[in-house]
Amino acid sequence: MKPGDKVHFSVPDSRTIVLKIIPRMTLAEMIERYASDEPYDEERIREEWQAEAADEVIKSLAND
């Protein structure tokens, strides 16, 4: 384990702690692992995210 490593802790029972180091991936490994056949439309993704964020704000204001 090195500084900056990401880890996952779990406690399956009262006497056991499991620590797993999450492996780092290179950019090439990430692209290969998360490849998609769908075109990437950043504008559409941004618009959907903004609409969802606006809905959350409106809902939170309605609950106040």
Secondary structure, DSSP 8 states (H G I E B T S, - for coil): --TT-EEEEEEEETTEEEEEEE----HHHHHHHT--SS---HHHHHHHHHHHHHHHHHHHHHT-
